[in-house]
Amino acid sequence: MNIVTRSASRFYRGRERTVESYKSRAADIQQAQLKKLLRQAGRTEWGKTYDYGSIRDYATYAQRVPLQTYDTLKGAIRRMMNGEAGILWPSVVKWYAKSSGTTNDKSKFIPVTPEFLKNCHYQGGIDTLGLYLRNVPESRFFSGKGLILGGSHSLSPLNARAHCGDLSAVLIQNIPACVNVIRVPEKRIILMDEWESKIEAIVQHTWNRNVGNLSGIPSWMLVLIKAVLKKAGRDTLTEVWPNLEVFFHGGVSFDPYRTQYEALIPSKKMHYMETYNASEGFFGIQDDPADPAMLLMLDYGIFYEFVPMPESGVESPAAIPLEAVQTGENYALVISTAGGLWRYRIGDTIRFTSLFPHKFVISGRTQHFINAFGEELMVDNAEKGIQTACRQTGAEVNGFTAAPLFLLDKAKGRHQWLIEFEKPPRSVDEFARVLDLSLQALNSDYEAKRYKEISLQPPEVIPAQKDIFHLWLKEKGKLGGQHKVPRLCNNRAMLDELLALNRTLQQS
């Protein structure tokens, strides 16, 4: 550990004691967050509407303020974007994270207040580094450069008063100047809008630099890595960046890509660390390399609530606070934040693996699942099933999606899986069989519907043409950045488009 890295590690020790208190003071920390949020927003238009000044406890807050979605808040957000102060948050908000989502709009614009930028998103980055240095005392983190692969949307003006971009673009634009000293490439390149040109420029400016750490979404970072290897004429990234030691990743599950990363970075000193940093907030950090679950970050200006998945589809679902959650259950995440989101249903689902400290895994999206036959298949089931099938058949997967197929003549159906293989399995039929058995082992509802094929016939796996998901996203104007193809859909609209594209690619 060099002197700069050692100094940074010492700097974090005070903060480490606070994070350690999550084990014993989780409920107290969260209640303090709620009281502070209500106090800060008491004089806003929203705070006056719901009389925040008279709220003294969580029960009153939950009873008085309805659960929100982007559709219910977008009118207020639009006014904020036009320069009005005191709507959802006291100050004028100049920055908005542009995010695609499951709303009636093409894009969501999530307010990023100065307070939330500093105390949530940037604090999350500091804590991630601090926990990494704690876990890897031999690190030489500050001896190399950090490469952040950000979003595909550069900052653009919404009007004279506000700008928007992918969250990564907002973060990089506002990042302290000292951080730019240890980061590559220069801001001009990382904020380029056109994805393919940006990848080319990043490669040109970084392939011969001393890169020591990577940050980004696994699927898109893999595209960059392969482009770097092509430019350098090398087979592994350790030959290009011998001092590479860690990849901070998030956005999609890392498990389907792990084998490819380990093959391209065959180094015993390489580490992988997951974070959960969404447009709406920084929620979790993998604090233990041996445990894939993430620590729920409790003091970032976020108050958490959770809707049990059986409640999620009802008109007025009941939410519960952190102290009422249990392990092993799927919950839809609800947040109130210093970014001006109040009882906001983010659309992600999580499952706690431990309490005190509260650690969790992302289990999917509230609208990304398959339950056409009562099987309640979640994204984490799908990703684990794919991982098992890859391991047992020697396959490697770049991407996949699945949807139900209704066999009306048989009054039952099956799941169709469109899978782009980096390395095909020995047998596609065997891959499908292992996937099916794995899903049955992971999900009792799926197993019940597969029993004697009562409702579900065996899944059908359709190999996809190379780069099909990239091409489909490009057609939609969503190439790169935080955009990704949903793993599961409960209807066939997207899969039918992809299958049509797959047939066209086969014929060309």
Secondary structure in CASP SS format (residue, H / E / C, confidence):
PFRMAT SS
TARGET T0000
AUTHOR 0000-0000-0000
METHOD secondary structure of the structure
MODEL  1
M C 1.00
N C 1.00
I H 1.00
V H 1.00
T H 1.00
R H 1.00
S H 1.00
A H 1.00
S H 1.00
R H 1.00
F H 1.00
Y C 1.00
R H 1.00
G H 1.00
R H 1.00
E H 1.00
R H 1.00
T H 1.00
V H 1.00
E H 1.00
S C 1.00
Y H 1.00
K H 1.00
S H 1.00
R H 1.00
A H 1.00
A H 1.00
D H 1.00
I H 1.00
Q H 1.00
Q H 1.00
A H 1.00
Q H 1.00
L H 1.00
K H 1.00
K H 1.00
L H 1.00
L H 1.00
R H 1.00
Q H 1.00
A C 1.00
G C 1.00
R C 1.00
T C 1.00
E H 1.00
W H 1.00
G H 1.00
K H 1.00
T H 1.00
Y C 1.00
D C 1.00
Y H 1.00
G H 1.00
S H 1.00
I C 1.00
R C 1.00
D C 1.00
Y H 1.00
A H 1.00
T H 1.00
Y H 1.00
A H 1.00
Q H 1.00
R H 1.00
V C 1.00
P C 1.00
L C 1.00
Q E 1.00
T C 1.00
Y H 1.00
D H 1.00
T H 1.00
L H 1.00
K H 1.00
G H 1.00
A H 1.00
I H 1.00
R H 1.00
R H 1.00
M H 1.00
M H 1.00
N C 1.00
G C 1.00
E C 1.00
A C 1.00
G C 1.00
I C 1.00
L C 1.00
W C 1.00
P C 1.00
S C 1.00
V C 1.00
V C 1.00
K C 1.00
W E 1.00
Y E 1.00
A E 1.00
K E 1.00
S E 1.00
S C 1.00
G C 1.00
T C 1.00
T C 1.00
N C 1.00
D C 1.00
K C 1.00
S C 1.00
K E 1.00
F E 1.00
I E 1.00
P E 1.00
V E 1.00
T C 1.00
P H 1.00
E H 1.00
F H 1.00
L H 1.00
K H 1.00
N H 1.00
C H 1.00
H H 1.00
Y H 1.00
Q H 1.00
G H 1.00
G H 1.00
I H 1.00
D H 1.00
T H 1.00
L H 1.00
G H 1.00
L H 1.00
Y H 1.00
L H 1.00
R H 1.00
N H 1.00
V C 1.00
P C 1.00
E C 1.00
S C 1.00
R C 1.00
F H 1.00
F H 1.00
S H 1.00
G C 1.00
K E 1.00
G E 1.00
L E 1.00
I E 1.00
L C 1.00
G C 1.00
G C 1.00
S C 1.00
H C 1.00
S C 1.00
L C 1.00
S E 1.00
P E 1.00
L C 1.00
N C 1.00
A C 1.00
R C 1.00
A C 1.00
H E 1.00
C E 1.00
G E 1.00
D C 1.00
L H 1.00
S H 1.00
A H 1.00
V H 1.00
L H 1.00
I H 1.00
Q H 1.00
N H 1.00
I C 1.00
P C 1.00
A H 1.00
C H 1.00
V H 1.00
N H 1.00
V C 1.00
I C 1.00
R E 1.00
V E 1.00
P C 1.00
E C 1.00
K H 1.00
R H 1.00
I H 1.00
I H 1.00
L C 1.00
M C 1.00
D C 1.00
E C 1.00
W H 1.00
E H 1.00
S H 1.00
K H 1.00
I H 1.00
E H 1.00
A H 1.00
I H 1.00
V H 1.00
Q H 1.00
H H 1.00
T H 1.00
W C 1.00
N C 1.00
R C 1.00
N C 1.00
V E 1.00
G E 1.00
N E 1.00
L E 1.00
S E 1.00
G E 1.00
I C 1.00
P H 1.00
S H 1.00
W H 1.00
M H 1.00
L H 1.00
V H 1.00
L H 1.00
I H 1.00
K H 1.00
A H 1.00
V H 1.00
L H 1.00
K H 1.00
K H 1.00
A H 1.00
G C 1.00
R C 1.00
D C 1.00
T C 1.00
L H 1.00
T H 1.00
E H 1.00
V H 1.00
W C 1.00
P C 1.00
N C 1.00
L C 1.00
E C 1.00
V E 1.00
F E 1.00
F E 1.00
H E 1.00
G C 1.00
G C 1.00
V C 1.00
S C 1.00
F C 1.00
D H 1.00
P H 1.00
Y H 1.00
R H 1.00
T H 1.00
Q H 1.00
Y H 1.00
E H 1.00
A H 1.00
L H 1.00
I C 1.00
P C 1.00
S C 1.00
K C 1.00
K C 1.00
M C 1.00
H E 1.00
Y E 1.00
M E 1.00
E E 1.00
T E 1.00
Y E 1.00
N E 1.00
A E 1.00
S C 1.00
E C 1.00
G E 1.00
F E 1.00
F E 1.00
G E 1.00
I E 1.00
Q C 1.00
D C 1.00
D C 1.00
P C 1.00
A C 1.00
D C 1.00
P C 1.00
A C 1.00
M E 1.00
L E 1.00
L E 1.00
M C 1.00
L C 1.00
D C 1.00
Y C 1.00
G C 1.00
I E 1.00
F E 1.00
Y E 1.00
E E 1.00
F E 1.00
V E 1.00
P E 1.00
M H 1.00
P H 1.00
E H 1.00
S H 1.00
G C 1.00
V C 1.00
E C 1.00
S C 1.00
P C 1.00
A C 1.00
A C 1.00
I E 1.00
P E 1.00
L H 1.00
E H 1.00
A H 1.00
V C 1.00
Q C 1.00
T E 1.00
G C 1.00
E C 1.00
N E 1.00
Y E 1.00
A E 1.00
L E 1.00
V E 1.00
I E 1.00
S E 1.00
T E 1.00
A C 1.00
G C 1.00
G C 1.00
L C 1.00
W C 1.00
R C 1.00
Y E 1.00
R E 1.00
I E 1.00
G E 1.00
D E 1.00
T E 1.00
I E 1.00
R E 1.00
F E 1.00
T E 1.00
S E 1.00
L C 1.00
F C 1.00
P C 1.00
H C 1.00
K E 1.00
F E 1.00
V E 1.00
I E 1.00
S E 1.00
G E 1.00
R E 1.00
T C 1.00
Q C 1.00
H E 1.00
F C 1.00
I E 1.00
N C 1.00
A C 1.00
F C 1.00
G C 1.00
E C 1.00
E C 1.00
L E 1.00
M C 1.00
V H 1.00
D H 1.00
N H 1.00
A H 1.00
E H 1.00
K H 1.00
G H 1.00
I H 1.00
Q H 1.00
T H 1.00
A H 1.00
C H 1.00
R H 1.00
Q H 1.00
T H 1.00
G C 1.00
A C 1.00
E E 1.00
V E 1.00
N E 1.00
G E 1.00
F E 1.00
T E 1.00
A E 1.00
A E 1.00
P E 1.00
L E 1.00
F E 1.00
L E 1.00
L C 1.00
D C 1.00
K C 1.00
A C 1.00
K E 1.00
G E 1.00
R E 1.00
H E 1.00
Q E 1.00
W E 1.00
L E 1.00
I E 1.00
E E 1.00
F E 1.00
E E 1.00
K E 1.00
P C 1.00
P C 1.00
R C 1.00
S C 1.00
V H 1.00
D H 1.00
E H 1.00
F H 1.00
A H 1.00
R H 1.00
V H 1.00
L H 1.00
D H 1.00
L H 1.00
S H 1.00
L H 1.00
Q H 1.00
A H 1.00
L H 1.00
N C 1.00
S H 1.00
D H 1.00
Y H 1.00
E H 1.00
A H 1.00
K H 1.00
R H 1.00
Y H 1.00
K H 1.00
E H 1.00
I C 1.00
S C 1.00
L E 1.00
Q C 1.00
P C 1.00
P C 1.00
E E 1.00
V E 1.00
I E 1.00
P E 1.00
A C 1.00
Q C 1.00
K C 1.00
D C 1.00
I H 1.00
F H 1.00
H H 1.00
L H 1.00
W H 1.00
L H 1.00
K H 1.00
E H 1.00
K C 1.00
G C 1.00
K C 1.00
L C 1.00
G C 1.00
G C 1.00
Q C 1.00
H C 1.00
K C 1.00
V C 1.00
P C 1.00
R C 1.00
L E 1.00
C C 1.00
N C 1.00
N C 1.00
R C 1.00
A H 1.00
M H 1.00
L H 1.00
D H 1.00
E H 1.00
L H 1.00
L H 1.00
A H 1.00
L H 1.00
N H 1.00
R H 1.00
T H 1.00
L H 1.00
Q H 1.00
Q H 1.00
S C 1.00
END
